[in-house]
Amino acid sequence: MDQVCPSSPCPVPTNQRPLEEYRQLRASWFFTWPSVAPAGLIRPLAICWLISFPLCLLIASGSWPLRHNIPRLLVAAAVSAVLPAVFLLLRQWLGWNYVHRRLRSERVEYEESGWYDGQVWEKPLAWRQQDLLVALHEVRPVLARLELVLAVATGLILLGTGLCQAL
């Protein structure tokens, strides 16, 4: 990243630079799910749901009214099994949103040696342009995909809850 603007020395430690944070996020096994094809996001969420469903079914079967109404028991377990996937999506959205805000910012907040000595450094124009391009063309589509899947998951939860009440 120093090659972009060699005339301006950068006091920000390398691992705290927004573009480097983006690269680290993209290299992480957890945060790459939404950045690849849609199947890359759906498959882990489906696995999470399949793992959560038996546990949620076991917990829901402890309810006396649900134990005697099998369709309602299955719907309640299926709806509650969506929640761990929603928490994973929410964590991914928070991570990508943080990097998006750092890339779009004109200043970089950083710490030289610890949490107690925060500094602010103004990005040179070349860095701002590069970071803005990455934010708009790389990070924003990932955030849009995550927001869409979160909306679908929320809709499934609401639909399942309504169905559970109707049964």
C-alpha positions as CSV (number, residue, x, y, z in Angstrom):
1,M,0.0,0.0,0.0
2,D,3.0,2.3,0.5
3,Q,3.5,2.2,-3.3
4,V,0.3,4.1,-3.9
5,C,1.6,7.4,-2.4
6,P,5.3,7.2,-1.6
7,S,5.6,11.0,-1.1
8,S,3.4,10.8,2.0
9,P,4.7,8.7,4.8
10,C,2.0,6.7,6.5
11,P,2.1,6.5,10.3
12,V,-0.7,3.9,10.4
13,P,0.5,0.4,11.2
14,T,0.0,-1.9,8.2
15,N,-2.5,-4.2,9.8
16,Q,-4.7,-1.2,10.7
17,R,-4.9,0.3,7.2
18,P,-8.4,0.0,5.7
19,L,-7.3,-1.7,2.5
20,E,-5.2,-4.2,4.5
21,E,-8.2,-4.9,6.8
22,Y,-10.3,-5.6,3.7
23,R,-7.7,-8.0,2.5
24,Q,-7.6,-9.8,5.9
25,L,-11.4,-10.0,5.9
26,R,-11.5,-11.4,2.4
27,A,-8.8,-14.0,3.4
28,S,-10.8,-15.1,6.4
29,W,-12.7,-18.4,6.0
30,F,-15.7,-17.1,7.8
31,F,-16.0,-13.7,6.0
32,T,-15.5,-15.1,2.5
33,W,-18.9,-16.8,2.5
34,P,-20.8,-13.8,1.2
35,S,-18.0,-12.6,-1.1
36,V,-18.2,-15.6,-3.4
37,A,-21.1,-17.0,-5.4
38,P,-24.5,-17.1,-3.7
39,A,-24.0,-20.9,-3.1
40,G,-21.0,-20.0,-1.0
41,L,-23.3,-18.2,1.4
42,I,-26.3,-20.5,1.3
43,R,-24.4,-23.8,1.8
44,P,-22.9,-22.9,5.2
45,L,-26.2,-21.4,6.4
46,A,-28.1,-24.6,5.4
47,I,-25.5,-26.7,7.2
48,C,-25.9,-24.4,10.3
49,W,-29.7,-24.9,10.1
50,L,-29.4,-28.7,9.7
51,I,-27.2,-28.8,12.8
52,S,-29.4,-26.5,14.8
53,F,-32.7,-28.2,13.9
54,P,-32.3,-31.4,16.0
55,L,-31.2,-29.4,19.0
56,C,-34.2,-27.0,18.6
57,L,-36.5,-29.9,18.1
58,L,-35.3,-31.5,21.3
59,I,-35.7,-28.2,23.2
60,A,-39.2,-27.5,21.7
61,S,-40.3,-31.1,22.5
62,G,-40.0,-30.1,26.2
63,S,-43.1,-27.9,25.8
64,W,-46.3,-29.8,26.8
65,P,-48.6,-28.1,24.2
66,L,-46.1,-28.6,21.4
67,R,-45.4,-32.2,22.3
68,H,-49.1,-33.1,21.5
69,N,-49.2,-31.1,18.2
70,I,-46.5,-32.5,16.0
71,P,-46.9,-30.1,13.0
72,R,-46.6,-27.1,15.3
73,L,-43.6,-28.7,17.0
74,L,-41.8,-29.1,13.7
75,V,-42.6,-25.6,12.6
76,A,-41.4,-24.1,15.9
77,A,-38.2,-26.1,15.8
78,A,-37.6,-25.1,12.1
79,V,-38.2,-21.4,12.9
80,S,-35.9,-21.4,15.9
81,A,-33.2,-23.2,14.0
82,V,-33.0,-20.2,11.7
83,L,-31.8,-18.0,14.5
84,P,-28.2,-19.3,14.7
85,A,-27.9,-18.7,11.0
86,V,-29.2,-15.1,11.5
87,F,-26.6,-14.5,14.2
88,L,-23.9,-15.7,11.8
89,L,-25.2,-13.4,9.1
90,L,-25.4,-10.5,11.5
91,R,-21.8,-11.0,12.5
92,Q,-20.7,-11.1,8.9
93,W,-22.7,-7.9,8.2
94,L,-21.0,-6.1,11.1
95,G,-17.5,-7.1,10.0
96,W,-18.1,-6.1,6.3
97,N,-19.9,-2.9,7.4
98,Y,-17.0,-1.9,9.6
99,V,-14.5,-2.3,6.7
100,H,-16.9,-0.5,4.4
101,R,-17.0,2.5,6.8
102,R,-13.2,2.5,7.2
103,L,-12.7,2.4,3.4
104,R,-15.1,5.3,2.8
105,S,-13.8,7.5,5.5
106,E,-11.4,10.4,4.7
107,R,-9.4,9.8,7.9
108,V,-8.0,6.7,9.4
109,E,-8.3,6.2,13.1
110,Y,-5.5,4.0,14.5
111,E,-3.6,3.0,17.6
112,E,0.2,3.2,17.8
113,S,0.8,0.8,20.6
114,G,-2.5,0.2,22.5
115,W,-6.1,1.3,23.0
116,Y,-5.1,4.3,25.0
117,D,-3.2,6.2,22.4
118,G,-5.6,6.6,19.4
119,Q,-4.5,8.8,16.6
120,V,-6.2,10.1,13.4
121,W,-4.5,10.4,10.1
122,E,-5.9,12.0,6.9
123,K,-5.7,9.8,3.9
124,P,-3.9,11.2,0.8
125,L,-6.1,11.7,-2.2
126,A,-4.8,8.7,-4.1
127,W,-5.5,6.4,-1.1
128,R,-9.0,7.9,-0.7
129,Q,-9.8,7.2,-4.4
130,Q,-8.4,3.6,-4.2
131,D,-10.3,2.9,-1.0
132,L,-13.5,4.4,-2.3
133,L,-13.3,2.2,-5.4
134,V,-12.8,-0.9,-3.3
135,A,-15.7,0.1,-1.0
136,L,-18.1,0.7,-3.9
137,H,-17.2,-2.2,-6.2
138,E,-16.0,-4.9,-3.8
139,V,-17.5,-4.4,-0.4
140,R,-20.9,-2.8,-1.2
141,P,-22.1,-5.8,-3.3
142,V,-21.2,-8.1,-0.4
143,L,-23.2,-5.9,2.0
144,A,-26.1,-5.9,-0.4
145,R,-26.0,-9.7,-0.6
146,L,-25.9,-10.0,3.2
147,E,-28.8,-7.6,3.6
148,L,-30.8,-9.6,1.1
149,V,-30.2,-12.9,2.8
150,L,-30.9,-11.3,6.2
151,A,-34.2,-10.0,4.9
152,V,-35.1,-13.4,3.5
153,A,-34.2,-15.1,6.9
154,T,-36.3,-12.5,8.8
155,G,-39.2,-13.1,6.4
156,L,-38.8,-16.9,7.0
157,I,-38.9,-16.3,10.7
158,L,-42.0,-14.2,10.5
159,L,-43.7,-16.6,8.1
160,G,-42.9,-19.5,10.3
161,T,-44.0,-17.7,13.4
162,G,-47.3,-16.9,11.8
163,L,-47.7,-20.5,10.6
164,C,-47.0,-21.8,14.0
165,Q,-49.7,-19.6,15.5
166,A,-52.2,-20.7,12.8
167,L,-51.6,-24.4,13.4
